[in-house]
Amino acid sequence: MKKSVFYHAGCPVCVSAEHEILELMDPSSIEVVHLGEEKSKIELAEKAGVKSVPALVTPTGKVLHLNFGASMADLKN
Amino acid sequence: MKKSVFYHAGCPVCVSAEHEILELMDPSSIEVVHLGEEKSKIELAEKAGVKSVPALVTPTGKVLHLNFGASMADLKN
């Protein structure tokens, strides 16, 4: 099964959302990516349509932006 | 098991998010509330912390605002 990807950047809003998502969904179906630590993946996330974190990219390629934590532009600094 | 509540208002953003959520989570664990049709529940949603739709209120009472569709103020008109 293709996994969902949860993008975050370690901010409090991100951590809270991650906790909720992992409670609600099967954790083994989610790949968690910390864009603050893996800045090389920012471009990949943007290409997937991620505009802010935390965000969940589903196996079908849809993007769900969760509670607003930080914009992608902020992550590049 | 206590259910999550997915609040929406029939807007395109809401319908798209609902589709994704029902794919990702167990549909039987989610109660879907259409605030456009059940305006009496707007107050309940606001008390739960919902500021815009679509939003998911988890069994533990946390609110996840998904892609922004409409503010609660807009729904009262």
N, CA and C atoms of all chains as a GROMACS GRO file, in nm:
protein
  462
    1MET      N    1   0.085  -0.121   0.000
    1MET     CA    2   0.000   0.000   0.000
    1MET      C    3   0.087   0.124   0.000
    2LYS      N    4   0.053   0.220  -0.087
    2LYS     CA    5   0.127   0.344  -0.090
    2LYS      C    6   0.098   0.423   0.038
    3LYS      N    7   0.202   0.486   0.091
    3LYS     CA    8   0.183   0.556   0.218
    3LYS      C    9   0.141   0.701   0.200
    4SER      N   10   0.079   0.755   0.303
    4SER     CA   11   0.059   0.900   0.311
    4SER      C   12   0.190   0.958   0.364
    5VAL      N   13   0.216   1.084   0.331
    5VAL     CA   14   0.336   1.151   0.383
    5VAL      C   15   0.292   1.270   0.468
    6PHE      N   16   0.335   1.270   0.594
    6PHE     CA   17   0.305   1.381   0.683
    6PHE      C   18   0.427   1.471   0.690
    7TYR      N   19   0.414   1.594   0.638
    7TYR     CA   20   0.524   1.689   0.641
    7TYR      C   21   0.509   1.782   0.760
    8HIS      N   22   0.617   1.802   0.834
    8HIS     CA   23   0.611   1.897   0.945
    8HIS      C   24   0.747   1.961   0.962
    9ALA      N   25   0.756   2.050   1.060
    9ALA     CA   26   0.883   2.119   1.080
    9ALA      C   27   0.916   2.135   1.228
   10GLY      N   28   0.857   2.048   1.308
   10GLY     CA   29   0.891   2.049   1.450
   10GLY      C   30   0.826   2.157   1.534
   11CYS      N   31   0.745   2.242   1.470
   11CYS     CA   32   0.680   2.350   1.546
   11CYS      C   33   0.572   2.288   1.636
   12PRO      N   34   0.532   2.361   1.741
   12PRO     CA   35   0.432   2.305   1.834
   12PRO      C   36   0.303   2.264   1.764
   13VAL      N   37   0.258   2.345   1.668
   13VAL     CA   38   0.135   2.311   1.594
   13VAL      C   39   0.154   2.181   1.517
   14CYS      N   40   0.275   2.166   1.460
   14CYS     CA   41   0.305   2.044   1.384
   14CYS      C   42   0.304   1.920   1.472
   15VAL      N   43   0.368   1.930   1.587
   15VAL     CA   44   0.381   1.815   1.676
   15VAL      C   45   0.244   1.772   1.727
   16SER      N   46   0.162   1.870   1.759
   16SER     CA   47   0.026   1.841   1.806
   16SER      C   48  -0.054   1.771   1.697
   17ALA      N   49  -0.045   1.823   1.574
   17ALA     CA   50  -0.119   1.763   1.462
   17ALA      C   51  -0.068   1.623   1.433
   18GLU      N   52   0.064   1.605   1.442
   18GLU     CA   53   0.122   1.473   1.416
   18GLU      C   54   0.068   1.370   1.515
   19HIS      N   55   0.063   1.412   1.641
   19HIS     CA   56   0.012   1.323   1.745
   19HIS      C   57  -0.132   1.281   1.713
   20GLU      N   58  -0.214   1.378   1.672
   20GLU     CA   59  -0.355   1.348   1.642
   20GLU      C   60  -0.366   1.254   1.523
   21ILE      N   61  -0.288   1.284   1.418
   21ILE     CA   62  -0.296   1.204   1.295
   21ILE      C   63  -0.253   1.059   1.322
   22LEU      N   64  -0.149   1.043   1.401
   22LEU     CA   65  -0.101   0.907   1.429
   22LEU      C   66  -0.199   0.831   1.518
   23GLU      N   67  -0.280   0.905   1.596
   23GLU     CA   68  -0.384   0.840   1.677
   23GLU      C   69  -0.500   0.796   1.588
   24LEU      N   70  -0.531   0.880   1.488
   24LEU     CA   71  -0.652   0.857   1.407
   24LEU      C   72  -0.630   0.756   1.295
   25MET      N   73  -0.508   0.758   1.242
   25MET     CA   74  -0.479   0.670   1.130
   25MET      C   75  -0.384   0.559   1.172
   26ASP      N   76  -0.366   0.462   1.084
   26ASP     CA   77  -0.271   0.355   1.109
   26ASP      C   78  -0.129   0.412   1.092
   27PRO      N   79  -0.052   0.418   1.201
   27PRO     CA   80   0.082   0.480   1.193
   27PRO      C   81   0.172   0.416   1.087
   28SER      N   82   0.151   0.287   1.060
   28SER     CA   83   0.236   0.220   0.962
   28SER      C   84   0.205   0.265   0.820
   29SER      N   85   0.093   0.339   0.803
   29SER     CA   86   0.056   0.386   0.669
   29SER      C   87   0.106   0.527   0.643
   30ILE      N   88   0.182   0.582   0.739
   30ILE     CA   89   0.228   0.720   0.727
   30ILE      C   90   0.379   0.732   0.736
   31GLU      N   91   0.436   0.806   0.639
   31GLU     CA   92   0.578   0.840   0.645
   31GLU      C   93   0.586   0.983   0.698
   32VAL      N   94   0.663   1.004   0.803
   32VAL     CA   95   0.675   1.137   0.861
   32VAL      C   96   0.805   1.203   0.814
   33VAL      N   97   0.793   1.323   0.757
   33VAL     CA   98   0.911   1.395   0.708
   33VAL      C   99   0.924   1.529   0.781
   34HIS      N  100   1.038   1.550   0.844
   34HIS     CA  101   1.066   1.675   0.917
   34HIS      C  102   1.145   1.766   0.823
   35LEU      N  103   1.075   1.864   0.767
   35LEU     CA  104   1.138   1.950   0.666
   35LEU      C  105   1.246   2.042   0.724
   36GLY      N  106   1.240   2.063   0.855
   36GLY     CA  107   1.344   2.144   0.917
   36GLY      C  108   1.477   2.069   0.917
   37GLU      N  109   1.469   1.936   0.931
   37GLU     CA  110   1.591   1.854   0.933
   37GLU      C  111   1.628   1.801   0.795
   38GLU      N  112   1.528   1.791   0.708
   38GLU     CA  113   1.554   1.739   0.573
   38GLU      C  114   1.515   1.846   0.470
   39LYS      N  115   1.593   1.952   0.469
   39LYS     CA  116   1.560   2.065   0.382
   39LYS      C  117   1.562   2.028   0.234
   40SER      N  118   1.635   1.923   0.200
   40SER     CA  119   1.640   1.880   0.060
   40SER      C  120   1.504   1.831   0.012
   41LYS      N  121   1.415   1.800   0.105
   41LYS     CA  122   1.283   1.749   0.065
   41LYS      C  123   1.179   1.860   0.051
   42ILE      N  124   1.219   1.986   0.080
   42ILE     CA  125   1.125   2.097   0.069
   42ILE      C  126   1.073   2.110  -0.075
   43GLU      N  127   1.166   2.096  -0.172
   43GLU     CA  128   1.126   2.109  -0.312
   43GLU      C  129   1.025   2.001  -0.350
   44LEU      N  130   1.051   1.879  -0.302
   44LEU     CA  131   0.960   1.766  -0.329
   44LEU      C  132   0.821   1.795  -0.271
   45ALA      N  133   0.820   1.848  -0.149
   45ALA     CA  134   0.693   1.879  -0.084
   45ALA      C  135   0.618   1.987  -0.161
   46GLU      N  136   0.691   2.088  -0.205
   46GLU     CA  137   0.626   2.196  -0.281
   46GLU      C  138   0.568   2.143  -0.412
   47LYS      N  139   0.643   2.054  -0.477
   47LYS     CA  140   0.592   1.996  -0.602
   47LYS      C  141   0.466   1.914  -0.578
   48ALA      N  142   0.454   1.857  -0.458
   48ALA     CA  143   0.334   1.780  -0.424
   48ALA      C  144   0.216   1.871  -0.392
   49GLY      N  145   0.244   2.003  -0.379
   49GLY     CA  146   0.136   2.097  -0.353
   49GLY      C  147   0.128   2.148  -0.210
   50VAL      N  148   0.230   2.115  -0.131
   50VAL     CA  149   0.231   2.158   0.009
   50VAL      C  150   0.264   2.307   0.018
   51LYS      N  151   0.178   2.384   0.080
   51LYS     CA  152   0.198   2.528   0.092
   51LYS      C  153   0.233   2.571   0.234
   52SER      N  154   0.198   2.487   0.330
   52SER     CA  155   0.232   2.516   0.470
   52SER      C  156   0.240   2.383   0.544
   53VAL      N  157   0.303   2.386   0.660
   53VAL     CA  158   0.307   2.265   0.743
   53VAL      C  159   0.231   2.294   0.873
   54PRO      N  160   0.178   2.193   0.939
   54PRO     CA  161   0.179   2.054   0.897
   54PRO      C  162   0.082   2.026   0.781
   55ALA      N  163   0.118   1.928   0.699
   55ALA     CA  164   0.034   1.888   0.586
   55ALA      C  165   0.046   1.739   0.563
   56LEU      N  166  -0.060   1.681   0.513
   56LEU     CA  167  -0.062   1.538   0.484
   56LEU      C  168  -0.087   1.520   0.335
   57VAL      N  169   0.005   1.451   0.267
   57VAL     CA  170  -0.015   1.419   0.126
   57VAL      C  171  -0.064   1.275   0.120
   58THR      N  172  -0.182   1.256   0.063
   58THR     CA  173  -0.244   1.123   0.063
   58THR      C  174  -0.184   1.035  -0.047
   59PRO      N  175  -0.211   0.904  -0.040
   59PRO     CA  176  -0.159   0.813  -0.144
   59PRO      C  177  -0.206   0.852  -0.283
   60THR      N  178  -0.319   0.920  -0.294
   60THR     CA  179  -0.369   0.961  -0.426
   60THR      C  180  -0.317   1.098  -0.466
   61GLY      N  181  -0.231   1.156  -0.383
   61GLY     CA  182  -0.168   1.282  -0.422
   61GLY      C  183  -0.241   1.408  -0.379
   62LYS      N  184  -0.349   1.392  -0.303
   62LYS     CA  185  -0.421   1.509  -0.253
   62LYS      C  186  -0.346   1.564  -0.131
   63VAL      N  187  -0.354   1.695  -0.113
   63VAL     CA  188  -0.286   1.757   0.001
   63VAL      C  189  -0.389   1.808   0.101
   64LEU      N  190  -0.373   1.767   0.226
   64LEU     CA  191  -0.457   1.820   0.334
   64LEU      C  192  -0.369   1.907   0.422
   65HIS      N  193  -0.393   2.037   0.418
   65HIS     CA  194  -0.320   2.126   0.508
   65HIS      C  195  -0.393   2.126   0.640
   66LEU      N  196  -0.322   2.093   0.746
   66LEU     CA  197  -0.385   2.090   0.877
   66LEU      C  198  -0.365   2.226   0.944
   67ASN      N  199  -0.401   2.237   1.068
   67ASN     CA  200  -0.384   2.364   1.140
   67ASN      C  201  -0.254   2.433   1.099
   68PHE      N  202  -0.263   2.559   1.064
   68PHE     CA  203  -0.147   2.629   1.010
   68PHE      C  204  -0.033   2.642   1.110
   69GLY      N  205   0.085   2.594   1.072
   69GLY     CA  206   0.202   2.606   1.158
   69GLY      C  207   0.302   2.703   1.101
   70ALA      N  208   0.347   2.677   0.977
   70ALA     CA  209   0.445   2.764   0.914
   70ALA      C  210   0.434   2.750   0.762
   71SER      N  211   0.463   2.858   0.692
   71SER     CA  212   0.459   2.853   0.545
   71SER      C  213   0.588   2.789   0.495
   72MET      N  214   0.584   2.740   0.373
   72MET     CA  215   0.703   2.679   0.314
   72MET      C  216   0.814   2.783   0.303
   73ALA      N  217   0.778   2.906   0.273
   73ALA     CA  218   0.878   3.012   0.261
   73ALA      C  219   0.957   3.027   0.392
   74ASP      N  220   0.888   3.018   0.503
   74ASP     CA  221   0.954   3.031   0.634
   74ASP      C  222   1.058   2.921   0.656
   75LEU      N  223   1.029   2.803   0.601
   75LEU     CA  224   1.117   2.688   0.624
   75LEU      C  225   1.250   2.701   0.551
   76LYS      N  226   1.252   2.784   0.448
   76LYS     CA  227   1.374   2.796   0.368
   76LYS      C  228   1.478   2.886   0.435
   77ASN      N  229   1.435   2.960   0.536
   77ASN     CA  230   1.528   3.052   0.602
   77ASN      C  231   1.612   2.982   0.710
   78MET      N  232  -1.621   0.287   2.109
   78MET     CA  233  -1.518   0.388   2.081
   78MET      C  234  -1.584   0.521   2.049
   79LYS      N  235  -1.534   0.627   2.109
   79LYS     CA  236  -1.588   0.759   2.078
   79LYS      C  237  -1.549   0.796   1.935
   80LYS      N  238  -1.642   0.860   1.866
   80LYS     CA  239  -1.616   0.893   1.726
   80LYS      C  240  -1.551   1.030   1.710
   81SER      N  241  -1.483   1.048   1.597
   81SER     CA  242  -1.440   1.180   1.554
   81SER      C  243  -1.560   1.244   1.486
   82VAL      N  244  -1.566   1.376   1.487
   82VAL     CA  245  -1.674   1.446   1.417
   82VAL      C  246  -1.614   1.531   1.307
   83PHE      N  247  -1.659   1.510   1.184
   83PHE     CA  248  -1.612   1.588   1.070
   83PHE      C  249  -1.719   1.692   1.039
   84TYR      N  250  -1.685   1.820   1.060
   84TYR     CA  251  -1.779   1.928   1.031
   84TYR      C  252  -1.751   1.985   0.893
   85HIS      N  253  -1.854   2.002   0.815
   85HIS     CA  254  -1.836   2.065   0.684
   85HIS      C  255  -1.961   2.145   0.649
   86ALA      N  256  -1.958   2.207   0.531
   86ALA     CA  257  -2.073   2.289   0.493
   86ALA      C  258  -2.106   2.273   0.345
   87GLY      N  259  -2.063   2.161   0.288
   87GLY     CA  260  -2.101   2.133   0.151
   87GLY      C  261  -2.020   2.205   0.044
   88CYS      N  262  -1.925   2.289   0.086
   88CYS     CA  263  -1.845   2.362  -0.012
   88CYS      C  264  -1.750   2.264  -0.083
   89PRO      N  265  -1.702   2.301  -0.201
   89PRO     CA  266  -1.614   2.210  -0.275
   89PRO      C  267  -1.491   2.166  -0.194
   90VAL      N  268  -1.430   2.259  -0.122
   90VAL     CA  269  -1.314   2.224  -0.039
   90VAL      C  270  -1.353   2.121   0.067
   91CYS      N  271  -1.473   2.141   0.124
   91CYS     CA  272  -1.521   2.048   0.227
   91CYS      C  273  -1.542   1.908   0.171
   92VAL      N  274  -1.606   1.900   0.058
   92VAL     CA  275  -1.640   1.771  -0.002
   92VAL      C  276  -1.513   1.695  -0.037
   93SER      N  277  -1.416   1.768  -0.092
   93SER     CA  278  -1.288   1.707  -0.127
   93SER      C  279  -1.218   1.654  -0.002
   94ALA      N  280  -1.214   1.734   0.103
   94ALA     CA  281  -1.148   1.693   0.228
   94ALA      C  282  -1.222   1.575   0.291
   95GLU      N  283  -1.356   1.577   0.284
   95GLU     CA  284  -1.434   1.467   0.341
   95GLU      C  285  -1.398   1.336   0.271
   96HIS      N  286  -1.388   1.343   0.139
   96HIS     CA  287  -1.354   1.224   0.061
   96HIS      C  288  -1.219   1.169   0.105
   97GLU      N  289  -1.122   1.259   0.123
   97GLU     CA  290  -0.987   1.214   0.162
   97GLU      C  291  -0.988   1.152   0.300
   98ILE      N  292  -1.057   1.219   0.393
   98ILE     CA  293  -1.060   1.171   0.532
   98ILE      C  294  -1.125   1.033   0.541
   99LEU      N  295  -1.234   1.016   0.467
   99LEU     CA  296  -1.304   0.887   0.472
   99LEU      C  297  -1.221   0.776   0.407
  100GLU      N  298  -1.132   0.814   0.314
  100GLU     CA  299  -1.041   0.715   0.254
  100GLU      C  300  -0.932   0.676   0.354
  101LEU      N  301  -0.884   0.777   0.429
  101LEU     CA  302  -0.768   0.755   0.515
  101LEU      C  303  -0.804   0.690   0.648
  102MET      N  304  -0.923   0.724   0.698
  102MET     CA  305  -0.962   0.673   0.828
  102MET      C  306  -1.075   0.572   0.813
  103ASP      N  307  -1.106   0.503   0.921
  103ASP     CA  308  -1.218   0.410   0.921
  103ASP      C  309  -1.348   0.491   0.921
  104PRO      N  310  -1.427   0.483   0.812
  104PRO     CA  311  -1.548   0.565   0.802
  104PRO      C  312  -1.645   0.545   0.920
  105SER      N  313  -1.645   0.424   0.977
  105SER     CA  314  -1.738   0.399   1.087
  105SER      C  315  -1.696   0.471   1.215
  106SER      N  316  -1.574   0.527   1.215
  106SER     CA  317  -1.526   0.598   1.334
  106SER      C  318  -1.553   0.748   1.323
  107ILE      N  319  -1.623   0.790   1.216
  107ILE     CA  320  -1.644   0.933   1.192
  107ILE      C  321  -1.791   0.967   1.179
  108GLU      N  322  -1.833   1.069   1.252
  108GLU     CA  323  -1.968   1.124   1.236
  108GLU      C  324  -1.955   1.248   1.149
  109VAL      N  325  -2.029   1.256   1.041
  109VAL     CA  326  -2.021   1.371   0.950
  109VAL      C  327  -2.137   1.466   0.977
  110VAL      N  328  -2.107   1.593   1.003
  110VAL     CA  329  -2.210   1.693   1.031
  110VAL      C  330  -2.203   1.804   0.927
  111HIS      N  331  -2.313   1.827   0.857
  111HIS     CA  332  -2.323   1.933   0.755
  111HIS      C  333  -2.384   2.057   0.823
  112LEU      N  334  -2.297   2.153   0.854
  112LEU     CA  335  -2.344   2.270   0.930
  112LEU      C  336  -2.436   2.361   0.848
  113GLY      N  337  -2.430   2.349   0.716
  113GLY     CA  338  -2.522   2.428   0.633
  113GLY      C  339  -2.665   2.379   0.650
  114GLU      N  340  -2.678   2.247   0.670
  114GLU     CA  341  -2.811   2.188   0.685
  114GLU      C  342  -2.852   2.177   0.830
  115GLU      N  343  -2.753   2.173   0.920
  115GLU     CA  344  -2.784   2.160   1.063
  115GLU      C  345  -2.728   2.280   1.138
  116LYS      N  346  -2.787   2.396   1.112
  116LYS     CA  347  -2.734   2.520   1.168
  116LYS      C  348  -2.738   2.520   1.322
  117SER      N  349  -2.827   2.439   1.378
  117SER     CA  350  -2.836   2.433   1.524
  117SER      C  351  -2.708   2.377   1.585
  118LYS      N  352  -2.628   2.311   1.504
  118LYS     CA  353  -2.506   2.251   1.557
  118LYS      C  354  -2.384   2.344   1.547
  119ILE      N  355  -2.404   2.463   1.487
  119ILE     CA  356  -2.292   2.556   1.472
  119ILE      C  357  -2.236   2.594   1.609
  120GLU      N  358  -2.327   2.620   1.704
  120GLU     CA  359  -2.283   2.661   1.838
  120GLU      C  360  -2.200   2.551   1.905
  121LEU      N  361  -2.247   2.428   1.887
  121LEU     CA  362  -2.175   2.312   1.942
  121LEU      C  363  -2.035   2.303   1.882
  122ALA      N  364  -2.027   2.323   1.751
  122ALA     CA  365  -1.898   2.316   1.682
  122ALA      C  366  -1.805   2.426   1.732
  123GLU      N  367  -1.860   2.545   1.748
  123GLU     CA  368  -1.777   2.657   1.797
  123GLU      C  369  -1.726   2.629   1.937
  124LYS      N  370  -1.812   2.571   2.020
  124LYS     CA  371  -1.769   2.538   2.158
  124LYS      C  372  -1.658   2.435   2.157
  125ALA      N  373  -1.658   2.349   2.055
  125ALA     CA  374  -1.553   2.247   2.044
  125ALA      C  375  -1.423   2.307   1.993
  126GLY      N  376  -1.430   2.434   1.946
  126GLY     CA  377  -1.309   2.500   1.901
  126GLY      C  378  -1.296   2.512   1.750
  127VAL      N  379  -1.403   2.478   1.679
  127VAL     CA  380  -1.400   2.484   1.533
  127VAL      C  381  -1.410   2.630   1.487
  128LYS      N  382  -1.312   2.674   1.409
  128LYS     CA  383  -1.308   2.812   1.362
  128LYS      C  384  -1.339   2.824   1.213
  129SER      N  385  -1.321   2.715   1.141
  129SER     CA  386  -1.353   2.713   0.999
  129SER      C  387  -1.384   2.569   0.959
  130VAL      N  388  -1.447   2.553   0.844
  130VAL     CA  389  -1.473   2.419   0.792
  130VAL      C  390  -1.397   2.401   0.662
  131PRO      N  391  -1.362   2.280   0.626
  131PRO     CA  392  -1.383   2.157   0.700
  131PRO      C  393  -1.291   2.143   0.821
  132ALA      N  394  -1.341   2.075   0.923
  132ALA     CA  395  -1.261   2.052   1.044
  132ALA      C  396  -1.298   1.916   1.104
  133LEU      N  397  -1.199   1.857   1.167
  133LEU     CA  398  -1.220   1.727   1.230
  133LEU      C  399  -1.196   1.743   1.380
  134VAL      N  400  -1.297   1.708   1.462
  134VAL     CA  401  -1.279   1.709   1.606
  134VAL      C  402  -1.254   1.565   1.650
  135THR      N  403  -1.139   1.541   1.711
  135THR     CA  404  -1.100   1.404   1.745
  135THR      C  405  -1.170   1.358   1.873
  136PRO      N  406  -1.165   1.226   1.898
  136PRO     CA  407  -1.229   1.172   2.020
  136PRO      C  408  -1.173   1.236   2.148
  137THR      N  409  -1.051   1.287   2.142
  137THR     CA  410  -0.992   1.349   2.261
  137THR      C  411  -1.020   1.500   2.265
  138GLY      N  412  -1.098   1.548   2.169
  138GLY     CA  413  -1.139   1.688   2.174
  138GLY      C  414  -1.047   1.786   2.103
  139LYS      N  415  -0.944   1.734   2.036
  139LYS     CA  416  -0.857   1.823   1.959
  139LYS      C  417  -0.925   1.858   1.826
  140VAL      N  418  -0.896   1.977   1.777
  140VAL     CA  419  -0.955   2.020   1.650
  140VAL      C  420  -0.847   2.026   1.542
  141LEU      N  421  -0.871   1.959   1.432
  141LEU     CA  422  -0.781   1.970   1.316
  141LEU      C  423  -0.857   2.046   1.207
  142HIS      N  424  -0.813   2.169   1.181
  142HIS     CA  425  -0.872   2.244   1.070
  142HIS      C  426  -0.802   2.199   0.943
  143LEU      N  427  -0.880   2.152   0.847
  143LEU     CA  428  -0.821   2.107   0.721
  143LEU      C  429  -0.821   2.224   0.623
  144ASN      N  430  -0.786   2.198   0.499
  144ASN     CA  431  -0.784   2.305   0.398
  144ASN      C  432  -0.900   2.402   0.419
  145PHE      N  433  -0.871   2.531   0.422
  145PHE     CA  434  -0.973   2.629   0.454
  145PHE      C  435  -1.086   2.633   0.351
  146GLY      N  436  -1.209   2.616   0.399
  146GLY     CA  437  -1.325   2.624   0.310
  146GLY      C  438  -1.406   2.747   0.338
  147ALA      N  439  -1.452   2.760   0.463
  147ALA     CA  440  -1.535   2.875   0.501
  147ALA      C  441  -1.522   2.899   0.651
  148SER      N  442  -1.532   3.022   0.692
  148SER     CA  443  -1.526   3.054   0.834
  148SER      C  444  -1.662   3.026   0.898
  149MET      N  445  -1.663   3.008   1.029
  149MET     CA  446  -1.788   2.985   1.099
  149MET      C  447  -1.881   3.105   1.082
  150ALA      N  448  -1.825   3.226   1.080
  150ALA     CA  449  -1.907   3.346   1.063
  150ALA      C  450  -1.985   3.340   0.931
  151ASP      N  451  -1.920   3.292   0.826
  151ASP     CA  452  -1.987   3.282   0.696
  151ASP      C  453  -2.107   3.188   0.701
  152LEU      N  454  -2.096   3.085   0.784
  152LEU     CA  455  -2.202   2.984   0.788
  152LEU      C  456  -2.329   3.035   0.853
  153LYS      N  457  -2.315   3.141   0.932
  153LYS     CA  458  -2.433   3.192   1.005
  153LYS      C  459  -2.522   3.277   0.916
  154ASN      N  460  -2.472   3.316   0.800
  154ASN     CA  461  -2.551   3.402   0.710
  154ASN      C  462  -2.649   3.319   0.626
   0.00000   0.00000   0.00000
